[in-house]
Amino acid sequence: MFSYNGMDYETVIGLEVHIELLTKTKIFCACSAAFGGEPNTHTCPVCTGQPGSLPVLNRRVVELAAAVGLALNCTIEKRPRFDRKNYFYPDNPQNYQISQLYAPLCQNGFLDVETEEGEKRLRIHEIHMEEDAGKLLHSPEGDVSFVDYNRAGVPLIEIVTEPDMRNADEVLAFLEKLRLRVQYLGASDCRMNEGSLRVDVNLSLRKKGEKTLGTRTEMKNLNSFRAVKRAIEAEALRQAKLLSEHGSVEQETRRWDDGEGVSYPMRSKEDVSDYRYFPEPDLPGLILTDEWIEDLRKGLPEFREEKRRRFVKDYGLTDYDAGVLTASKDMADFFETTAALCNNPKKTANWLMGETLRLKREAGQTEDKIPFSPEHLAKLIRLTEEGKLNSTLAKEVFFVMFREDKDPLEEAEERGLLAVTDEETMRKQIKEVLSENPGPVEQYRSGTEKVFGFLVGQTMKKLKGKGDPAVIQRILKEEL
């Protein structure tokens, strides 16, 4: 709820979330579904809409889409079918899109998210399968556009919510939980910068206390959570101004310019009738059995919420630490593998949450992938536990490991960083320190204990930082 020009308005938001599924090939042909590649190299007669070509459904698409539906508490339609959505645009080579309207695969789901008012259930109207379109690349001069059909035919699911969200924070809570669920499933990498997760926001306003929905606008293809938040706030303000001045909002599709922080009209909002849907004649309907659906349900992984609770229980982590470590599937899996190898979950968590995340931020790494192996981190932890590498030098070795994934033992040996563990050698160096510093020695023996740290530092300096501080302190006290 917010006020504008003396009037209280409620924001009503529904989403259409497009997610590219992580399959090796496209939805209706054998072309690669991998991101990138030279323009128009992942193409064939089917995905470029050549006359006489026929689609063949990729079974893996149905499995992943149905798994997402089960993860979002949906009912699975046992007889889903495909339909043609007709529209004419340069990046749509067939002049129609194979999608689902009359019998979508997944229906009537929900996600529970945490909001400022507590837990809130956000309903999902449906999830349907469809093929992606190509991509238009516009010249800087603006007079020529190029089309790349590599993405045409990449399998998509579209998740359509009910208009249950009331502000940007609720939208982001939904999107974040949705993204993690899909990533934990392995159904998509959900990389918004590569277009594998795109968000359309349907937004309308109504006066406080009203039940009837207002006229909505749709903002297309928002490709970052930051853009989603800014677009929602700007559009709510724009509509409030229109209602205040003119009394009405036009139903339309708008394009959000995140650089300028404003949206622009693209076209009048289409209704279902504008697309002239009809059943897809080249694809038979599907028959999904109860057994098939139940097998999918049994194969669902442990999601973040369950994993977070287990990390607290099994590894003795704080709820905060478990939350950070489960914020991405890559991090959670990396933690468990490393903790098993070194049998030290707490130090594993400290290295991942401390130095790893710090160096990733400094390097501008936004992907979840960790640039070194669990085996190398486990070996580094064992070196510190065995007293062969102190904490300061371990960070130096870790920095190299982070950049090059180099074996920490090899790096420590090459640079002569392994700790001096021979106590006689350490005792000899300590005796030299004591003879060279008679003043501090006398002070300590007279009761000034603060000089003890100075003597430890001088010993570490003689040992070039390679001594075990605990052993040094014990021997030093014995000699004093």
SULHU-V878339 format. One record per residue. N is the residue number from 1. RES is the residue in one small letter. PHI is phi in whole degrees, -180 to 180 (* if undefined). OMEGA is omega as a letter, one per 30 degrees, with the letter a starting at -180 (none if undefined). Layout:
<<N;RES;PHI;OMEGA> <N;RES;PHI;OMEGA>>
//
This chain:
<<1;m;*;l> <2;f;-147;a> <3;s;-111;l> <4;y;-145;l> <5;n;54;l> <6;g;83;a> <7;m;-115;l> <8;d;-92;a> <9;y;-121;l> <10;e;-108;l> <11;t;-87;l> <12;v;-120;a> <13;i;-130;l> <14;g;-127;a> <15;l;-122;l> <16;e;-123;a> <17;v;-108;l> <18;h;-100;a> <19;i;-128;l> <20;e;-78;a> <21;l;-81;a> <22;l;-89;l> <23;t;-111;l> <24;k;-74;a> <25;t;-124;a> <26;k;-72;a> <27;i;-72;a> <28;f;-125;l> <29;c;-151;a> <30;a;-94;l> <31;c;-69;l> <32;s;-63;l> <33;a;-99;a> <34;a;-67;l> <35;f;-71;l> <36;g;88;a> <37;g;90;l> <38;e;-60;a> <39;p;-52;l> <40;n;61;l> <41;t;-106;l> <42;h;-99;a> <43;t;-138;l> <44;c;-156;l> <45;p;-58;a> <46;v;-71;a> <47;c;-79;l> <48;t;-104;l> <49;g;70;a> <50;q;-75;a> <51;p;-58;l> <52;g;88;l> <53;s;-79;a> <54;l;-127;l> <55;p;-80;l> <56;v;-130;a> <57;l;-71;l> <58;n;-81;a> <59;r;-58;a> <60;r;-63;l> <61;v;-62;a> <62;v;-64;a> <63;e;-62;a> <64;l;-67;a> <65;a;-64;l> <66;a;-68;l> <67;a;-62;l> <68;v;-61;l> <69;g;-60;l> <70;l;-66;l> <71;a;-67;l> <72;l;-106;l> <73;n;64;a> <74;c;-89;l> <75;t;-87;a> <76;i;-93;l> <77;e;-71;a> <78;k;-80;l> <79;r;-130;l> <80;p;-72;l> <81;r;-147;a> <82;f;-102;l> <83;d;-134;l> <84;r;-97;l> <85;k;-110;a> <86;n;-92;l> <87;y;-157;a> <88;f;-116;a> <89;y;-155;a> <90;p;-58;a> <91;d;-87;l> <92;n;-112;a> <93;p;-64;a> <94;q;-86;a> <95;n;68;l> <96;y;-154;l> <97;q;-119;l> <98;i;-80;a> <99;s;-140;l> <100;q;-137;l> <101;l;-126;a> <102;y;-81;a> <103;a;-142;a> <104;p;-66;a> <105;l;-64;a> <106;c;-128;a> <107;q;-144;l> <108;n;57;l> <109;g;-106;l> <110;f;-167;l> <111;l;-133;l> <112;d;-95;a> <113;v;-126;l> <114;e;-87;l> <115;t;-125;l> <116;e;-61;a> <117;e;-91;a> <118;g;113;a> <119;e;-72;a> <120;k;-134;l> <121;r;-91;l> <122;l;-109;a> <123;r;-83;l> <124;i;-113;a> <125;h;-70;a> <126;e;-164;l> <127;i;-130;l> <128;h;-124;l> <129;m;-91;l> <130;e;-164;l> <131;e;-100;l> <132;d;-78;l> <133;a;-92;l> <134;g;-78;a> <135;k;-134;l> <136;l;-93;l> <137;l;-117;a> <138;h;-96;l> <139;s;-69;l> <140;p;-57;a> <141;e;-73;l> <142;g;85;a> <143;d;-105;a> <144;v;-138;l> <145;s;-126;l> <146;f;-114;a> <147;v;-122;l> <148;d;-116;a> <149;y;-94;l> <150;n;-57;a> <151;r;-84;a> <152;a;-63;a> <153;g;94;l> <154;v;-64;a> <155;p;-69;l> <156;l;-122;l> <157;i;-117;l> <158;e;-114;a> <159;i;-100;a> <160;v;-108;a> <161;t;-92;l> <162;e;-80;a> <163;p;-78;a> <164;d;-99;a> <165;m;-92;a> <166;r;-120;l> <167;n;-162;a> <168;a;-64;a> <169;d;-64;l> <170;e;-66;l> <171;v;-61;a> <172;l;-67;l> <173;a;-63;l> <174;f;-65;a> <175;l;-64;a> <176;e;-65;l> <177;k;-68;l> <178;l;-61;a> <179;r;-58;a> <180;l;-66;l> <181;r;-61;a> <182;v;-67;l> <183;q;-66;l> <184;y;-62;l> <185;l;-69;a> <186;g;78;a> <187;a;-81;l> <188;s;-163;l> <189;d;-83;l> <190;c;55;l> <191;r;-84;a> <192;m;-66;a> <193;n;-69;l> <194;e;-104;l> <195;g;84;a> <196;s;-82;l> <197;l;-138;a> <198;r;-133;a> <199;v;-123;l> <200;d;-107;a> <201;v;-110;l> <202;n;-99;a> <203;l;-136;l> <204;s;-143;l> <205;l;-119;l> <206;r;-144;a> <207;k;-68;a> <208;k;-54;l> <209;g;94;l> <210;e;-77;l> <211;k;-105;a> <212;t;-73;l> <213;l;-73;l> <214;g;-83;l> <215;t;-75;a> <216;r;-101;l> <217;t;-118;l> <218;e;-122;l> <219;m;-103;a> <220;k;-95;l> <221;n;51;l> <222;l;-75;a> <223;n;-118;l> <224;s;-160;l> <225;f;-64;l> <226;r;-62;l> <227;a;-65;l> <228;v;-60;a> <229;k;-62;a> <230;r;-67;a> <231;a;-66;l> <232;i;-62;a> <233;e;-65;a> <234;a;-70;a> <235;e;-69;l> <236;a;-61;l> <237;l;-67;l> <238;r;-63;a> <239;q;-67;l> <240;a;-62;l> <241;k;-65;l> <242;l;-64;a> <243;l;-64;a> <244;s;-69;a> <245;e;-93;a> <246;h;-120;l> <247;g;84;a> <248;s;-153;l> <249;v;-122;l> <250;e;-88;l> <251;q;-75;a> <252;e;-159;l> <253;t;-100;a> <254;r;-125;l> <255;r;-108;a> <256;w;-93;l> <257;d;-103;a> <258;d;-71;l> <259;g;-66;a> <260;e;-88;a> <261;g;73;l> <262;v;-138;l> <263;s;-116;a> <264;y;-129;l> <265;p;-67;l> <266;m;-105;a> <267;r;-164;l> <268;s;-65;a> <269;k;-66;l> <270;e;-80;l> <271;d;-102;a> <272;v;-55;a> <273;s;-62;a> <274;d;-66;a> <275;y;-91;l> <276;r;48;l> <277;y;-61;l> <278;f;-153;a> <279;p;-57;l> <280;e;-66;a> <281;p;-76;a> <282;d;-95;l> <283;l;-128;l> <284;p;-72;l> <285;g;-69;l> <286;l;-101;l> <287;i;-125;a> <288;l;-106;a> <289;t;-89;l> <290;d;-61;a> <291;e;-63;a> <292;w;-64;l> <293;i;-65;a> <294;e;-67;l> <295;d;-62;l> <296;l;-62;a> <297;r;-63;l> <298;k;-66;a> <299;g;-87;l> <300;l;-64;a> <301;p;-81;l> <302;e;-74;a> <303;f;-88;a> <304;r;-56;a> <305;e;-60;l> <306;e;-69;a> <307;k;-65;l> <308;r;-62;l> <309;r;-64;a> <310;r;-68;l> <311;f;-62;l> <312;v;-67;a> <313;k;-72;a> <314;d;-84;a> <315;y;-108;l> <316;g;69;l> <317;l;-81;l> <318;t;-73;l> <319;d;-62;l> <320;y;-64;a> <321;d;-60;l> <322;a;-62;l> <323;g;-65;l> <324;v;-65;a> <325;l;-71;l> <326;t;-100;a> <327;a;-68;l> <328;s;-143;a> <329;k;-65;l> <330;d;-59;a> <331;m;-66;a> <332;a;-63;l> <333;d;-66;l> <334;f;-62;l> <335;f;-60;a> <336;e;-65;l> <337;t;-64;a> <338;t;-66;a> <339;a;-60;l> <340;a;-69;a> <341;l;-73;a> <342;c;-106;l> <343;n;56;l> <344;n;-146;a> <345;p;-63;a> <346;k;-67;l> <347;k;-68;l> <348;t;-61;l> <349;a;-61;a> <350;n;-63;l> <351;w;-66;a> <352;l;-72;a> <353;m;-79;a> <354;g;-95;a> <355;e;-63;a> <356;t;-63;a> <357;l;-66;l> <358;r;-63;a> <359;l;-69;l> <360;k;-64;l> <361;r;-64;a> <362;e;-63;a> <363;a;-85;a> <364;g;71;a> <365;q;-84;a> <366;t;-101;l> <367;e;-74;a> <368;d;-74;a> <369;k;-60;l> <370;i;-98;a> <371;p;-83;l> <372;f;-141;a> <373;s;-93;l> <374;p;-59;a> <375;e;-61;a> <376;h;-71;l> <377;l;-66;l> <378;a;-61;l> <379;k;-67;l> <380;l;-62;l> <381;i;-63;l> <382;r;-64;l> <383;l;-61;l> <384;t;-73;l> <385;e;-65;a> <386;e;-83;l> <387;g;77;a> <388;k;-86;a> <389;l;-148;l> <390;n;-81;a> <391;s;-63;a> <392;t;-66;a> <393;l;-71;l> <394;a;-62;l> <395;k;-67;l> <396;e;-64;l> <397;v;-65;a> <398;f;-62;a> <399;f;-60;l> <400;v;-68;l> <401;m;-62;l> <402;f;-63;a> <403;r;-78;a> <404;e;-122;a> <405;d;52;a> <406;k;-85;l> <407;d;-59;a> <408;p;-65;l> <409;l;-66;l> <410;e;-62;a> <411;e;-64;a> <412;a;-64;l> <413;e;-68;a> <414;e;-62;a> <415;r;-95;l> <416;g;63;a> <417;l;-99;a> <418;l;-63;a> <419;a;-65;l> <420;v;-78;a> <421;t;-107;l> <422;d;-75;a> <423;e;-67;l> <424;e;-66;l> <425;t;-64;l> <426;m;-66;l> <427;r;-64;l> <428;k;-62;l> <429;q;-65;l> <430;i;-64;l> <431;k;-62;l> <432;e;-65;l> <433;v;-62;a> <434;l;-67;a> <435;s;-71;a> <436;e;-83;a> <437;n;-131;a> <438;p;-63;a> <439;g;-61;l> <440;p;-59;l> <441;v;-62;a> <442;e;-64;l> <443;q;-61;a> <444;y;-62;a> <445;r;-69;l> <446;s;-92;l> <447;g;110;l> <448;t;-88;a> <449;e;-73;a> <450;k;-66;l> <451;v;-76;l> <452;f;-60;l> <453;g;-62;l> <454;f;-61;a> <455;l;-67;l> <456;v;-63;l> <457;g;-62;l> <458;q;-65;l> <459;t;-67;l> <460;m;-60;l> <461;k;-64;l> <462;k;-64;a> <463;l;-88;l> <464;k;55;l> <465;g;75;a> <466;k;-103;l> <467;g;-91;l> <468;d;-82;a> <469;p;-54;a> <470;a;-64;a> <471;v;-68;l> <472;i;-60;a> <473;q;-62;a> <474;r;-65;a> <475;i;-67;a> <476;l;-61;l> <477;k;-65;l> <478;e;-61;a> <479;e;-69;l> <480;l;-71;none>>
//
